[in-house]
Amino acid sequence: MEPLQREKFNQSIIQRVRSVIDEYNLFTDGEKIAIALSGGKDSVLTLHLLNGFKDEYNLQLVAISVDEGIQGYRNEGIEVARENTRKLGVELVEKSFEGEFGIKLDKVAGKYKSACIPCGVFRRYLINRTAYELGADKVATGHNMDDEIQSFLMSFARADFRRFSKFGPKLEQIHSRLIPRIKPLWKIPEKDVGAWVVLNGIPVHFAECPYANLSLRGKIKNYLNQLEEDHPGSKMAIMESFQKTFKNQETPVELVECQRCGEPSSLDVCKACEMLENINSDI
């Protein structure tokens, strides 16, 4: 692609992200944003975009990377996170399941129907707790349009309608220790994220998680990609329907503090503590 065409594409990405920032007031002047940085293409694009908006919105940035303990996979992602933050001058805070919980995902994955179950619980727990300790006002994740549609359909298929309130580009703060999440890439299709990385020669970790093909998300992702190929525009139509749905949801359930660790939870004992108890009881 010619330089002018590449610049036009880059500006298109920036303007679509800016429209989400402004329409949903993702952050305000002077806020500290913690970026959940895996080293994959989506989180790396989020890092670069917010770094580009840093002066305009007077933002303070910090990145958080989590090593789940997946042999032959996560190390490369962490290295990519280090490389990108170093180039941009953004602080990187690294955490690991082993260092915080004394476990590795590879060791506990077999206890669950999908490794994504414990991985998601412990990652969200660590990112939120770390962001809180760093004094962050928001946590920015790399969820793109495809990710959001997949999550919506997964919840719909499970009739888990309570989760609908967790969708959308911005989650409001419902507990003092639960840092609100924002999704700057909410209107960016996954294919455009990949194109941005390739066109701009940005180092990213392209490898797919070895557990991804076993998850419901992976199956829905493949179905949606085939649907889009056969019927172009299907993803956008689902997204538009989804937008109408999440805007009509009630406020999420009120949270309490976990009786064991003090983190926000909808139950007396949070899911992370419950899982750790089950894991440790089998050791």
N, C-alpha and C positions, 0 to 999 in steps of 0.2 A: 504494500500500500504506500502511495506517495505521502511525503511529509504533510502536505496540506490536508489530505484525506484523513490521515491519522489524527491530526490536530482537530479536525471537525468531529471525528468520532469521540475523542477525549472530551471535547466541550459538550457533546451530547450527554455523555455520562455525568459530567459535572452538573449540568443544568437539571437533569432528572433527579439527581440526589439533592440539589439545592431546593427543588420544588417540594420534596418530602420534608426537608429540614424546616422550610418556611411554613408550609401548610399545617404541619403537625407540631410546630414549635419544639423540635427535638431537643434543643438546648438553648440556654440564654447566655448573655454576655458574661464572660469570666468564669464559667463553670469548668470543673475538672472532669475530664472524660477518660474512663478506663476502657481500653480497647481489648476485647478478648481475641488474642492473636495466636492462631494455631500454626500459621505458616502456609496455610492453604490459600488459594487464589482469592477467595471471598474476603477473608480477614485481612489479607495483605492490601487489597484494594481499599477496604475500609480505612486502614491505617494511612495510606497515601492520601486519600481524599480528605480525611479529617485534618491531616497535617497541612494540606493545602488551604483549608478553611480556618486554620488556627489563628492567624492574625486578624482576619476579617471578623471573627466572632470572639476574639480574645480568649481562646481556649487554652487550658492546660491539659496536656496529654500524657498518659502513661499506658503502657501495654502490659498485659498479663498473659503468660503462656503456661499451659498445664501439661505435664508429662504424665499420661495415664498409665504407662508401663506396657506398651505394645512393642514387642521386640521386632526390630527390623523395619519399623515404621515411624515412630514418633521422633526419633533422634534427628532425622533430616528436617522435619518440620520445625523443631526448636532451633536448629542452625539457621534456617531461612528467616525465622523470626528475629534472631540476633542480628543477622546481616542487614535486614531492612530497617530495624530500629536504630542500628548503629549509623547507617547512612543518613537517616533523617534526624538524628539527634534526639530520639525519643527514649525515655527510660523504659527498660524492660524488667519486669518482675517475674521470676520463674518459680513455679510451684510443681509439686508432684504428688501423685497418689501415695507413693511409697513414703515420702518424707512427711506427709500430713496424716495419713491413715495407716501406714505400715502395710500396704497391700499394693499389688500390681494387677492391672486389669487382666492380663493373661492368666493369672493364677485363679481369679474368681469368676471369669466369664462363663465357665461351664456350669455354674450354679444357677444360671438364669436362662430363660428361653431365648433371649437375645442379649449379647454383650452391651448393646446400646442402653439397656435399662440401668445397670449400675454406673456405666460411664456417664450418662446424662445426669444422673442424680449427683454423683460426686463432683463432676466438672462444674455444674451450676453452683453447688455449695461452695467450692473453693474459689471460684471467680467472684461470687457475691461477697464472701467473707474478706477476701483480699482487697477488693474494691472499697469495702467499708473501712478497712484498716488504713487504706491509703487516702481516705477522705474524699473519694470520688463522688461526684453528684450524679453521674450516669454511667452505665456500662453499655458500650457500643459493640454490637455483634455483627458478624458478616452474613446474616441471613438475607438471601436474595429472594426475588419473586418466586422462583421455583421452590425454594425451601419452604416458604410460607404456604404455598398452595398444597404442598405435600403434607405439611403439619395439619392443615385444615381438613384435608380428606382423611387423614389418619384418625383424627378425633371424631369426624363425622361417621366413619366406618365403625368406630367403637361406641358410638352414641355417647361420647364423653363431651357433652355440650358445655359443661362447666369450664372446659379449657378454652372455649371461644374467647373468653374475656382476656386471655393471655396473648391473643394475636393482635396484629396491627403494628404500625411502625414505632409506637411509643407506649410504654406501660407507665401508668401513674404510680406514685409511691403510696403503698398501702401499709407499710410498716417502717418504722424509723431505721431498722437494720437491713431492710431489703432495698438495695439500690435499683432504681428504675432502669429498665433496658430500652435502648433505642436501636432501630435497624435502618441505617442510612441507605442500604441497598434495596430497600423494600420494593421499588419499582424497576429494578434492574434484572433482566432475565439472566440465567446462569451462562448462556452462550455469549452474552455481551461481556460478562466478567472475564471469561476465558479469552475472548478476543482482545480485551484491554491488556491483559498480561502479555500475550504474545506480541502484539503490536508495539508495546513499549519496552519489551525486553526486561521485564521485572522478574527477579528470582522468586519463585514460589515452589511449594511442595505439591506436585501434581498427583502423587500416588494416592490411591483410594484406600481407606481404612480396610484392613483384611476382614473385618467383621461386618462391613456394610452390606455385602450381598446376602447376608442371613436375616437382615432386618425387614420389617414391614415397609419402612421408608424406602429402602432400595427397590422393593417390588413396585411400589407406587410410582417411584421416580421413572422406572423403565416403562411402565404403562403410560404415564403422561407424555414421555418423550415420543413414544410410538403414536399416541393420539395426536400430538402436535404435528408429527410428520404426515399423518394421514389427513388431518383436518387443521390446517394452519389457523392460528388465532384461538384455538381451544383454551390454551393456558390463560390468555388475557381475559377470555369470557368467564372462566372460573374465578379469576382474580376479582373481576368487577362484581360478580355475585357475592364473593367472599367479603368484599368491602362493605356491602350493604348489611351483611350479617353481623360482623363484629361491631359495627357502629350502634347496633340496637341492643347490645348486651348490657346486663346489669353490672354493677360494681362487683368485683371478685369477693370471695368469702373473706371475712376478717381474719387476720393472722394473729397467732400468739407466739410466745418464745418457747422453743424446745426445752423441756425440763432437764435435758442432759447437757446440751452444748450452748444453749442460749440463742441459737440462730432462729430466724423467722420460720414458722411452720403453721400449717392449717390444722395440725394435730398436736397432742401433748408431746409426742416424740417425733422428731423430723424423720424423713425417709432415709437420710444418710445415716443417722444413728441407728435406726432400725436395721438397715442393711449391714452395718458394721457388726452389730450384735449377732446377726445370723451367720455372717462370715466367720467371725471369731469363735463361735460356738462349735464350728465344724473343724477347727484347727486342732 
